[in-house]
Amino acid sequence: MPRNKDEDSKERILQIAEELFMKKGYRSVTTREISARCKISQPALYYHYPDKESLYIEMLTRFVKRIKSKLNLISDEPLEQRLRLMLEILADEHPTSIMMMIHDISVEFKHENKHKIYLLWRETYLEPFINVFEELKEKGKLRKHIAPEDAARFCLLTMGQTMSTWTRNTQSLSTQYDLLVDFILHGTVNS
């Protein structure tokens, strides 16, 4: 079935909004900027999305669906390779700092929207990492006093903090992915 003009407009708005939000962060992007880049008026933008927050949530829902499908494709890889690929996907898909995104959301969003975004984050980002650490626990490789969810949260926090300082040199990134996975799986101290 062919798409109608409204669907095409919404798609264009979402594409431009994603590009801007991921490059500059939520706080730095205005609906005026989005509408100008889309070559539509602000009222036309508000016809599709009542406010910037609802546009962001719609954009983020679409964005994380793409990440989730990519993460699902690597679910059968060996553990170390899976973690490395998960890290690559997150680094490639997030041109802006994940930590900046989290900060903007915590400061700018209504409580009910923070909760929606938390559920998206949990399902798309946290649960795949929990699954990896549950697998480690089942194999007896995760230290007994560490819960898989705690390990997953540590992993994501470490990735988020570290990735924002990385250079985009491909060879350098490869080494950085390997080092981060090594730190996460083996720590820093000889046992």
N, C-alpha and C positions, 0 to 999 in steps of 0.2 A: 504494500500500500504506500503510495507516495506521501511524503511529509508535506504538511501545510506550512504556510508562511510563518505562523506563530511558533511552530516547532523549530523552524530554521533560525528564527530570531533568538529563541531561547538558547539554542545550541551555540550560536555565535557569541551571545552574552557570556555563557559558561566558559567557552574557550578563552575569551579575552580576560575574564575575571580570574580564571586559573593562572594564566600567564602573569598577570599583574600581582595577584596575591602571593604566588609562589616566589616571585622575584623580589617584591618589596615588603611583604608582610601585610597583615590585615590593617593595622593602624595607618600605614602610609598610603593606602589606596582609597580614593574617593569614588562615589558613584558618578560624579561628574566626569572623572577620568575614564571610568569604564564606558559610560555612554558616549563620550567623545571618541574613544578608540573604536567603538562599535558603529560609529556614525549614526547614532540615534539620539533622540532627546532624552533628558532625564525622566520625564513623564512616561515615555515609552518603556524605559527600563523598569520603572515602578509598576507598570502594567503587568509585567511578568513576575517581578519580585518586589514585595511591599517595602523592603528595606535592605540595607547592606548586609545585615546579619543573616537574613534568610537566603540571600544570594550566596553568601559564603558557605552556609551549611549545604545548600544544593550542590555547589561546586565541590565541596569537600567530600560529599557522599559519592559523587561521580569519580573523584580523584582516588579515593580509597578503594573503590570497587576495582579499579584498574590495578592497584598495588596488590590487592588480595588475590586477583586472578594470577598475577605473576608469581606471588609467593606460593600459591597452590601448585604451580607447575614444577616446583623443585622439592616437593614433599618426599620423594623417594631417594634423594641423593644421600650419600654418606654424611654423617653428622657434621664433621668439620667443614666439608664442602658446602653443605646446606647453610650453615651459619654464615660462611663467607658470601655465598650467593644472596642470602637475605640482606646482608649488609650492603652489598653492591646495589641491589634493587632499591633499598631505602636511600642510599646516597645518590643514585642516578635520578630517582623520582623527586627528590626534594632539593631543588636548587637553592632554596632559602634555608635558614637554620630552623631545625625542628624546635629548638629551644625558644626561638623568637616566636614561632607559631603558638607554642604552649603559653608563653607569657601574654601575647596579645589576646588569646582566648580567655585566659584567667582574669584579665583586667577589663576587657571590653564587652563580654557577652552576658546576656541574661542567664539566670540560674538554669532554667529549663533547657536552654540551648547548650550550655556547658555540659549538661547531663547527656544530651543527644550526641554531642561530639565525643564525650568520654566513651559512650557505648560504641561508637564507630571506631575510636582508637583501640579500645579493648579487643574488639572482634578482629580488626584488621592487623594491628601491630602486636599487641601483647599476647593474644592467644597462640599465634604460631610459635612464638618464642617459648611460651609455657610448654607447648607440646614437645619442643626440642628438649627442654630440661626435664620433663616428665619421662621422656625416653631414656635420658641419662640416669635418672633415679631408678627406673625399672632395671637397668643394667648394672646397678650398684656403683655407678661412676660419679654421682652427685653426692657431695658430702652429706651425711645423714641429717645434720641440723639445718640444712638449707632447703627451703621450700622451693619447688619449681617456679612459682609465681615471683618469689623474691629474686631468684636468679634471673628471670626474664626481665623484671623491672630494672635490675642493676645493668643488665646487658643493654637495654634500650636507653637508659640514662647515660651510660658510658658512650654509646654510639652517638647519641644526640649531642653531647658535649664535645666529643672528639671530632666528629665529621665537620663541624662548623669551622675548624681550624685547618682542614686539609686543603692542599693544593689540588688542582684538577689535572696535574700531570699524570697520564695513565700509568706509567711505570711506578711512579711514586705512590699512586693510589693503591695499586696492587700490593705493594709492600706494606702499606698502612692497613689494608684489609687483613692481610695475613697476621700482622702483629697484633691487631685488636682481637682477632679470633683466638690467637695464642694466649693473650692475656686473660680473656674470658674463660677459656677452657682449662688453662694450666696455671694461672696466677703469675706472680712475679718472684716467688721465693722457691728455691730448690727444696724438695721434701725429702 
